[in-house]
């Protein structure tokens, strides 16, 4: 089944590891076979990995973009997912975590990424009202 991407002018995406940028007009790209594609809005830079859910998303993203070396990122993913699951009590969020793990074990990394987005939304919903001045470190005075 082909994948159809509608691209905004200047929008970037990664296609099998190559960064590609659309021209100055809207465009449509149709991929006829399996490929790793990630839009600019779904690409996370390493310096943006600053919450527990993002620590899960990042290695999954790397497994998706660099599937040939996925084992290199898998241990970090497992460690971060386990840490996250150990502090969450919401059964729906825990079920998402199980599905993310299942997706990664079956190399369905894109599905796992979209599920990770739900974790990040949950995290934002729960922690989004914490003032920026609150320390995330263990320095309790």
Phi, psi and omega per residue, in radians:
X1 nan 2.134 -3.114
X2 -1.148 2.647 3.063
X3 -1.859 2.173 -3.121
X4 -1.879 2.116 3.096
X5 -1.901 2.170 3.001
X6 -1.703 2.099 -3.008
X7 -1.946 2.402 3.051
X8 -1.350 2.786 3.065
X9 -1.005 2.260 3.108
X10 1.344 -0.009 -3.106
X11 -1.158 2.391 3.110
X12 -1.790 2.684 3.024
X13 -2.701 2.826 3.100
X14 -1.849 2.266 3.127
X15 -2.190 1.913 -3.111
X16 0.852 0.749 3.067
X17 1.589 -0.219 3.130
X18 -1.683 2.329 3.053
X19 -1.428 2.187 -3.104
X20 -2.147 2.480 3.124
X21 -2.181 2.330 3.070
X22 -1.217 2.711 3.121
X23 -1.273 -2.711 -3.026
X24 -1.536 0.082 3.098
X25 -2.212 2.773 3.045
X26 -1.009 2.549 -3.135
X27 -2.532 2.806 3.100
X28 -2.182 2.318 3.128
X29 -2.133 2.278 3.121
X30 -2.036 2.060 3.097
X31 -1.667 2.173 -3.049
X32 -1.569 -0.265 3.134
X33 -2.355 3.075 -3.090
X34 -1.145 2.289 3.113
X35 -2.666 2.702 3.049
X36 -1.537 1.968 -3.115
X37 -2.215 2.298 3.108
X38 -2.438 2.173 3.127
X39 -1.240 2.734 -3.135
X40 -0.926 -0.712 -3.099
X41 -1.165 -0.371 -3.134
X42 -1.707 -0.035 3.134
X43 -1.550 2.212 -3.137
X44 -1.888 2.272 3.060
X45 -1.462 2.683 -3.082
X46 -1.007 -0.621 -3.132
X47 -1.285 -0.129 3.070
X48 -1.603 -0.030 -3.123
X49 -1.470 1.518 -2.999
X50 -2.330 0.229 3.059
X51 -2.427 2.827 3.123
X52 -0.996 -0.756 -3.134
X53 -1.166 -0.617 3.099
X54 -1.203 -0.514 3.071
X55 -1.205 -0.336 3.036
X56 -1.501 -0.800 -3.094
X57 -1.007 -0.802 -3.001
X58 -1.035 -0.900 3.127
X59 -1.149 -0.519 3.061
X60 -1.149 -0.752 3.093
X61 -1.036 -0.754 -3.141
X62 -1.152 -0.655 3.078
X63 -1.103 -0.677 3.132
X64 -1.173 -0.794 -3.079
X65 -1.339 -0.466 -3.084
X66 -2.256 1.024 -3.024
X67 -1.011 -0.543 3.127
X68 -1.078 -0.486 3.139
X69 -2.010 0.489 -3.058
X70 -0.994 -0.618 -3.112
X71 -1.073 -0.429 3.116
X72 -1.127 -0.530 -3.093
X73 -1.789 -0.221 -3.008
X74 -1.115 -0.767 -3.110
X75 -1.076 -0.706 3.086
X76 -1.103 -0.737 3.092
X77 -1.016 -0.867 -3.111
X78 -1.067 -0.769 -3.134
X79 -1.076 -0.824 -3.114
X80 -1.191 -0.677 3.113
X81 -1.157 -0.719 3.117
X82 -1.091 -0.787 3.097
X83 -1.022 -0.784 -3.124
X84 -1.086 -0.828 -3.097
X85 -1.152 -0.482 -3.139
X86 -1.247 -0.281 -3.123
X87 -2.002 0.019 -3.132
X88 -1.804 2.388 3.096
X89 -2.013 -0.169 -3.140
X90 -1.191 2.044 -3.077
X91 -1.088 -0.574 3.122
X92 -1.187 -0.699 3.124
X93 -1.210 -0.701 3.083
X94 -1.090 -0.673 3.098
X95 -1.116 -0.677 3.071
X96 -1.064 -0.738 3.141
X97 -1.059 -0.750 3.115
X98 -1.082 -0.735 3.133
X99 -1.176 -0.643 3.073
X100 -1.056 -0.795 3.116
X101 -1.066 -0.783 3.128
X102 -1.076 -0.772 3.113
X103 -1.043 -0.735 -3.140
X104 -1.180 -0.671 3.133
X105 -1.142 -0.505 3.120
X106 -1.714 0.204 3.102
X107 1.061 0.537 3.048
X108 -1.703 1.183 -2.988
X109 -1.186 -0.616 3.136
X110 -1.119 -0.753 3.077
X111 -1.043 -0.740 3.123
X112 -1.078 -0.713 3.120
X113 -1.062 -0.759 -3.135
X114 -1.157 -0.588 3.055
X115 -1.231 -0.631 3.079
X116 -1.076 -0.588 3.076
X117 -1.018 -0.672 3.105
X118 -1.119 -0.663 3.078
X119 -1.112 -0.728 3.141
X120 -1.162 -0.657 3.081
X121 -1.124 -0.768 3.107
X122 -1.053 -0.801 -3.137
X123 -1.073 -0.767 3.123
X124 -1.111 -0.720 3.118
X125 -1.079 -0.724 -3.102
X126 -1.379 -0.611 -3.031
X127 -1.964 -0.056 -3.059
X128 -1.088 -0.339 -3.121
X129 -1.665 0.136 3.109
X130 -1.386 2.184 3.137
X131 -1.050 2.551 -3.131
X132 -1.056 -0.427 -3.093
X133 -1.350 -0.177 3.132
X134 -1.307 2.223 -3.116
X135 -1.259 2.447 3.057
X136 -1.672 -0.047 3.134
X137 -1.499 -3.078 -3.093
X138 -1.669 0.421 -3.085
X139 -1.520 1.260 3.079
X140 -1.478 2.003 -3.029
X141 -1.282 nan nan
